[in-house]
Amino acid sequence: MERAEVVIVGGGIIGASIAYHLAMRGIKDIVLLEKELFFGAESTGKCAGGIRAQFTTPINIQLSLASIAAFERFAEEMGAPVAFHQVGYLFMSTDPAQWEAAQRAVQLQRSLGVEVQLLTAEQVNDLVPDLRTDDVVGATYSAKDGLADPHEFLQGYVKRNRELGVRAFAQRPVTGLEVKGGRIQGVVTPAGTISTPRVVNAAGAWAAQIARMAGVDVPIVPVRRHIATTAPLPFISTTYPMMVDNGSGLYMHPESGGLLMGMAKRDEPPAYRTDVDEDFVMEIVGAAVDRIPSLETAEINSAWAGLYEVTPDHHAIFEAHTEPEGLFTCAGFSGHGFMQSPAAGETMAELILDARTTLDISDLGLARFSTTNHQGREEVMVI
């Protein structure tokens, strides 16, 4: 029978980061399993690639700050040809209540070390001349936030993992977890069972399904999110930041000479759906044209949908389960998985090997959902 010290379920960037950090801590017998044809085929490969520290709760800010530092050194550390474009994140508020909340968030962000500025509408136009800002009452901007290609960074992890001896398998779904005497015993796959004392559930939108195989309930549901891109546009600068309209939830950033656009459909029900709702794509385009009128003549190049892995409070779950012992969960990032993946991997490695973590993740365990003392919903939820 095949054996491993640790089996990680989920070959997206969270699973790959956990594998890397475990291997760097000296765990040599690691198996990483992905059900799809290639690693990162689901949420990682379909996300917008934003990386930010402008959050409204301390733990999300801390996870992102640690991850930004890792993204900055990633190319050298991994020996990978990747680029982190620190063009910044620009959040625009369009009513006084939004602006008050944004300024309170900035106070928290600055107290934790985030370099963030408060901008007027005129300063927003200095940054991005093509934006319509007549309704903008204020904006926040952090130049250290930015954009990256999730596929490139995932491949950097995958390549380095293989060099470190991680056994990574695509097209190998998990069909069951073996539990005996209250402990994890193995992982069942169509290619055979892998005997292991530790399983890490990093299956993203499928994390609840994996957990149920061990008799565990985790409150993670899949929610479809849409993205569209335009053909190249002469007025889009590669130095433009990620632009977010706090009112509509629209986000946009430069992509392949054109513009990438996304927005949450607020009444989207949980489901494993990645088909494209053409009508909603046109709503996204309409919101983008409203914010950048010169987009009116733009040609839509492509559109796709992927899955958020959503928890009730839009914060990730980090859990070392006691029933069964040996099961760990790192999932539910609610659209923030790519940007927080380096810190998530390092934190999970600490939790698995040391039973304690450098970052205080006590508010990210499953217990928060059975009490009233849990993290609040993010005021702005974008990739």
Residue pairs with C-beta under 8 A, 6 or more apart in sequence:
1 186
1 192
1 193
1 194
1 195
2 31
2 192
2 193
2 194
2 195
3 29
3 194
3 195
3 196
4 29
4 30
4 31
4 167
4 194
4 195
4 196
5 27
5 28
5 29
5 30
5 196
5 197
5 198
6 22
6 27
6 29
6 30
6 31
6 196
6 198
6 199
6 200
6 352
7 30
7 31
7 33
7 187
7 194
7 196
7 198
7 199
7 200
8 15
8 18
8 19
8 30
8 31
8 32
8 33
8 199
8 200
8 202
9 15
9 33
9 174
9 187
9 199
9 200
9 201
9 202
9 203
9 210
10 33
10 34
10 201
10 202
10 203
10 204
10 206
10 207
10 210
10 331
11 32
11 33
11 34
11 35
11 36
11 39
11 40
11 168
11 170
12 34
12 39
12 40
12 42
12 43
12 44
12 154
12 202
12 204
12 337
13 40
13 44
13 150
13 153
13 154
13 157
13 337
13 338
13 341
14 202
14 204
14 330
14 331
14 333
14 337
14 341
14 344
14 345
15 32
15 34
15 200
15 202
15 203
16 32
16 39
16 40
16 154
16 157
16 158
16 161
16 168
16 341
16 345
17 157
17 341
17 342
17 344
17 345
17 346
18 200
18 202
18 330
18 344
18 345
18 348
18 349
19 30
19 32
19 157
19 161
19 166
19 168
19 345
20 157
20 160
20 161
20 164
20 166
20 345
21 345
21 346
21 348
21 349
22 30
22 349
22 352
22 353
23 30
23 161
23 164
23 165
23 166
24 164
24 349
25 349
25 353
27 353
28 164
28 165
29 165
30 161
30 165
30 166
30 167
31 166
31 167
31 168
31 169
31 187
31 194
31 196
32 161
32 166
32 167
32 168
32 169
33 169
33 172
33 173
33 174
33 187
33 189
34 41
34 168
34 169
34 170
34 171
34 172
35 171
35 172
35 173
35 174
35 206
36 42
36 170
36 171
37 170
37 171
38 170
39 154
39 155
39 158
39 168
39 170
40 150
40 151
40 154
42 204
42 205
42 306
42 307
43 204
43 205
43 306
43 307
43 308
43 309
43 337
44 150
44 151
44 154
44 337
44 338
45 150
45 151
45 154
45 306
46 227
46 274
46 304
46 305
46 306
46 307
47 150
47 306
47 335
47 337
47 338
47 383
48 227
48 242
48 251
48 253
48 260
48 262
48 382
48 383
49 147
49 148
49 149
49 150
49 253
49 338
49 383
50 89
50 145
50 146
50 147
50 242
50 251
50 253
50 338
50 339
50 382
50 383
51 64
51 67
51 68
51 71
51 84
51 145
51 146
51 147
51 148
51 338
51 339
52 64
52 89
52 142
52 145
52 242
52 339
53 61
53 64
53 65
53 68
53 109
53 114
53 142
53 144
53 145
54 89
54 91
54 105
54 109
54 114
54 116
54 140
54 142
54 145
54 380
55 61
55 64
55 105
55 109
55 378
56 101
56 105
56 108
56 376
56 378
56 379
56 380
57 315
57 375
57 376
57 378
58 108
58 112
59 315
59 359
59 360
59 361
59 363
59 364
59 375
60 315
60 336
60 340
60 378
61 108
61 109
61 112
61 114
62 112
62 343
62 359
62 360
63 316
63 336
63 340
63 343
63 344
63 347
63 359
64 336
64 339
64 340
64 343
65 112
65 113
65 114
66 342
66 343
66 346
66 359
67 339
67 340
67 341
67 342
67 343
67 344
68 144
68 145
70 77
70 342
70 343
70 346
71 84
71 148
71 153
71 342
72 84
72 86
74 80
74 82
74 84
74 153
74 156
74 342
75 81
75 82
75 83
75 84
75 156
78 156
78 157
78 159
78 160
79 160
80 152
80 153
80 155
80 156
80 159
80 160
81 152
82 148
82 149
82 152
82 153
82 156
83 148
83 149
83 152
84 146
84 147
84 148
85 146
85 147
85 148
85 238
86 143
86 144
86 145
86 146
87 143
87 146
87 147
87 238
87 239
87 240
87 241
87 242
87 253
87 254
88 141
88 142
88 143
88 144
88 145
88 146
88 241
88 242
89 141
89 142
89 145
89 146
89 241
89 242
89 244
90 119
90 124
90 127
90 128
90 139
90 140
90 141
90 241
90 242
90 243
90 244
91 102
91 139
91 140
91 141
91 244
91 246
91 380
92 124
92 131
92 133
92 136
92 138
92 139
92 243
92 244
92 245
92 246
92 247
93 99
93 101
93 102
93 136
93 137
93 138
93 139
93 246
93 247
94 135
94 136
94 137
94 245
94 246
94 247
95 137
95 247
96 137
98 137
98 246
98 247
99 137
99 138
101 379
102 138
102 139
102 140
102 246
102 379
103 118
103 138
105 140
105 379
106 116
106 118
106 140
109 116
109 142
110 116
114 142
114 144
115 142
115 143
115 144
116 140
116 141
116 142
117 140
117 141
117 142
117 143
118 138
118 139
118 140
119 127
119 138
119 139
119 140
119 141
120 138
120 139
121 133
121 134
121 136
121 137
121 138
121 139
122 133
123 139
124 131
124 133
124 136
124 139
125 131
125 133
127 141
127 240
127 241
128 240
128 241
128 243
130 235
130 236
130 292
130 294
131 243
131 291
131 292
132 290
132 291
132 292
132 293
135 247
141 241
145 241
145 242
146 241
146 242
147 242
147 253
147 254
148 338
150 338
153 338
153 341
158 168
161 168
162 168
169 191
172 189
172 190
172 191
173 189
173 190
174 187
174 188
174 189
174 203
174 210
174 213
175 188
175 189
175 190
176 187
176 188
176 213
177 184
177 186
177 187
177 188
177 199
177 210
177 213
177 214
177 327
178 184
178 185
178 186
178 187
178 188
178 193
179 185
179 214
179 215
179 324
182 323
182 324
182 325
183 197
183 324
183 325
183 326
184 196
184 197
184 198
184 199
184 214
184 324
184 325
184 326
184 327
185 195
185 196
185 197
186 193
186 194
186 195
186 196
187 193
187 194
187 196
187 199
196 326
197 326
198 326
198 327
198 328
198 352
199 214
199 326
199 327
199 328
200 328
200 329
200 330
200 348
200 352
201 207
201 210
201 211
201 218
201 327
201 328
201 329
201 330
201 331
202 330
202 331
202 348
203 209
203 210
203 331
204 307
204 309
204 331
204 333
204 337
205 220
205 221
205 222
205 272
205 307
205 308
205 309
206 222
207 218
207 220
207 309
207 317
207 329
207 331
207 332
208 217
208 218
208 219
208 220
208 221
211 217
211 218
211 327
211 329
214 321
214 324
214 327
215 323
215 324
216 321
216 323
216 324
216 327
216 329
218 317
218 319
218 329
218 331
218 332
218 366
219 311
219 312
219 332
219 369
220 309
220 310
220 311
220 317
220 331
220 332
221 270
221 309
221 310
222 270
222 271
222 272
222 307
222 308
222 309
222 310
223 268
223 269
223 270
223 271
223 307
223 308
223 310
224 265
224 268
224 271
224 273
224 274
224 277
224 305
224 306
224 307
224 308
225 262
225 264
225 265
225 268
225 305
225 306
225 307
225 308
225 335
225 383
226 262
226 263
226 265
226 276
226 277
226 280
226 281
226 284
226 303
226 304
226 305
227 260
227 261
227 262
227 303
227 304
227 305
227 306
228 260
228 261
228 262
228 281
228 284
228 285
228 300
228 301
228 302
228 303
229 255
229 256
229 258
229 259
229 260
229 261
229 300
229 301
229 302
229 303
230 258
230 259
230 261
230 295
230 298
230 299
230 300
230 301
231 257
231 258
231 298
231 299
231 300
231 301
232 256
232 257
232 258
233 257
233 258
233 259
233 294
233 295
233 298
235 294
236 254
236 257
236 258
236 259
237 254
238 254
239 254
240 253
240 254
241 253
242 251
242 252
242 253
243 251
243 252
243 253
243 291
244 250
244 251
244 380
244 382
245 251
245 287
245 291
246 379
246 380
248 263
248 287
248 290
248 291
249 263
249 264
249 266
249 380
249 381
249 382
250 261
250 262
250 263
250 284
250 287
250 288
250 291
251 261
251 262
251 263
251 382
251 383
252 259
252 260
252 261
252 262
252 288
252 291
252 292
253 259
253 260
254 260
256 301
258 298
258 301
259 288
259 292
259 295
259 298
261 284
261 285
261 287
261 288
262 284
262 382
262 383
263 283
263 284
263 287
264 381
264 382
265 277
265 280
265 283
270 310
272 307
273 305
274 304
274 305
274 306
274 307
275 305
276 303
276 304
276 305
277 305
278 303
281 300
281 303
285 295
285 300
288 295
289 295
289 296
308 334
308 335
309 331
309 332
309 333
309 334
309 337
310 332
310 334
310 335
311 317
311 332
311 334
312 369
313 368
313 374
313 375
313 376
313 377
314 334
314 335
314 377
314 378
314 381
315 332
315 334
315 363
315 364
315 375
315 378
316 330
316 331
316 332
316 333
316 334
316 336
316 337
316 340
316 344
316 364
317 329
317 330
317 331
317 332
317 364
317 365
317 366
318 329
318 330
318 344
318 347
318 348
318 351
318 357
318 361
318 364
318 365
319 328
319 329
319 364
319 365
319 366
320 328
320 351
320 352
320 355
321 327
321 328
321 329
328 348
328 351
328 352
329 366
330 344
330 348
333 340
333 344
334 378
334 381
335 381
335 382
335 383
336 383
337 344
338 383
339 383
343 359
346 358
347 357
347 358
347 359
347 361
350 356
350 357
350 358
351 357
351 361
363 374
363 375
364 375
368 374
368 375
